[in-house]
Amino acid sequence: MMITETEVVARFSQLNTLVLEHWIAVGWLKPHRGGEGFLFDDADIARTQLLCDLSYDMDLRDEEMAMVVSLMDQLHSTRSLLRAMTAAVHSQPNEIREAILTRVRLHLAPPNPDRD
């Protein structure tokens, strides 16, 4: 379900149109463009809630918000990549899948001081 900018501002008591438009302008929110303005989907609403929490409840300034949003986006991208890689590994024959998993386990194993 898509909702308008006015409906988003009404949903969050601390939020006002100027702040919402600022978050869009700096790229922290990327709602869809509709004929009569911005339209927000469920993901946009969840992100707006998070930005409100960070801004109003945790009192983060723009510089801090930019860093947190960047890190969140990097984490999201990394999770998406990991899901894709996991699916690719699982689609391989057992022999190849086991070889990949063995290499991953070796890579993740703690260093052995006796081997160095």
N, C-alpha and C positions, 0 to 999 in steps of 0.2 A: 504494500500500500504506500502510495506517495502522499506527502503532505506539503503544504506551502510554507514559505518563510514565516508568515504570520502565525500559522498553527504551531510551528516550532517554537517561536518566541513565547506563545501562550502556554506551551507545555512546560517550559522551564522558568520558574518564577524569578530567578536572578538574572536571566538573560534578557538583553534588549537587542533591538535591530542593529544598532551601530556595532556592537560587539560581534554579533553573528556575521555581519557583512565584513568585518575586519578578519575574522577567522577564515572566511571564504577568500578574501583578497590575498591573504598570506599563504593560502593553500592548505591549511589545516583541515578544512572541510571542502569537499568537492561534490556538491549536490548537482543534480541534473538541471539543465536549463529548460524551462518550460516556456510556453508562449506568454505567460503572465508573470514570469520570475523564476526563482529557484524552486525545485521540487526535491524533497528529501525522502529517501527510502529508509528501511529499517536500519541498515548499516550506518547511514548518515546520522540517524537519531541516536544510535548507540555511541557513535563517536562524539556527537554533541554533548551527550551526558558525561562522557569521560572528560571532555574539554571543560565543561562546567565544574566538574569535581576538581580538576587540576587548578583551574583559575580561581574559583570562589572558595572551595573548601580547603585547598592546600595553598592558596594565595601565591601561585607561581606567576612570575613576570613573563613578558613576551620572550625574552632570551631563554629562560628556563623552559617555557612551553615549547619553543622551537626545538630544543634539544630532546625533550621527552617525546614529542611527536615524531621526530626523526628516528629516534631509537625504536619506538613502537612500529613505525613503518618498516624499518630494517628487520625487526623481529618477525613481522608478518610475512615479509618477502622470504626470509629464511625458512619459516615454517612451510610456506607454499612450495619452495624448492625441495625441502626435505620430503614432503608428501609425494611430490612427483618422482623423486629419486627412489623412494620406498616402493612405489607402484612399479617403477621400471625394474627394480631388483626382483620383486615378486613375480614379474612376468617372465623371468628367465628360467631356463631348465634348472633342475635341482643342483646339478654339478656346478654350474656357473654361480647360482645363488649362494651355495655353500662357500665357494672360493671368495666371493665378495664379502660375505659375512666374516670369514676368517681374517681377511685383510683388515676389515674395520675393527674387529676385536683386538688384533695386534697393534693397530694404530692407537686405540684407546687405552691399551694396557698401561699401567703406571710404569715409569722407567725402572729398570732393574740395575741397581748400582754394581752388582757383581759382573754384569755383561760389559760394562764400559771400561 
